[in-house]
Amino acid sequence: MKDRALFRLKSVSGHLDGVIKMLEREDYCIDIIKQITAVEVALKKVSSLLLENHLDTCVTIAIEGKDPSVRRRVVKELLEIYQTER
């Protein structure tokens, strides 16, 4: 998972560098916006990958564990993330 996330983030970084160059060259605004949208979509994919891993590992361990405070903490973290995305 880590390697896939890093690969995607490095790709996003390259695309973002391209967006910066487009803006410096004063390329057509719609073309720049399209590239920014592509960067945003790519970042959301990385976020989804990390969330899936978190659910499969940390959250599963917390739910299966015996400490209710740990369960509450991970649920609260997930709710906070979900609420900030809206």
N, C-alpha and C positions, 0 to 999 in steps of 0.2 A: 504494500500500500504506500509506504513512504516513497519508494522509487517512482511510482506512478504519479503521486502528488507533486514531487519535485520536478519530474519531467514536464508535467502540465504547467507548473508555475514558471519554469524557465521559458517555456513556449509563450506564455502570457507576457512575460517580461520582454521578449523579443517583439511581440506585437505592439506592446505599449511603447517601446522605443520607436517603432514605425509610426505610431500615432503622433508622437512628439515631433518627428521629422515632417510629417504631413502638415502639422500646424505651423511649424517654422517656415515651411515652403508656401504657406497660405493656400494649401490645396482646397478644393471645393468642400464647403462645410458639410454637405450631406455625406460625402465620402468619408470624412473624418468621423462623423456621428456613427456611420455604419461600422467603422472599425472599433470605435469605443464600445458599441453594443456587442460586438464579437468578443472583446476583452471581458466585458461583464458576464457574458454567457460562459466563457471559459472559466472565470473565477467561481461562478456558481457551481460548475461541474467539480472543481476541486473541493469546494465546500461540501458538496454532496458526498464525495468520496470520503472525506474526513469524518463527516457525520455518520456515514454507514459504518466505518471502522469503529467509531466511538460507541455506537449502539451495540455492535457485535462484541466489544471488549468491555470497556469501563461500565457501561450501563448494565449489561448483562451480569457482570460480577456484582454490582451494587444491588441489583434486584434479587439475585440469588443469595446474597449475603444475609447475615443475621442482624446487622446494625441498621435500624430504621432511620437514623440520622443521615447515613450515607445515601440511602435510597432517596430521602427527601432532598438532599443536596443535588444529586444528579438530575432529578426531575425538575428542580428549580432552575438549574443551569439550562436544561433543554427548553423550558418555557421562556426563559429570558432571551435565548437566541431566537426562538420562534417569534416572540413579540417584537423584537427589534427589526425583524425582516419585514414586518407588515407596515 
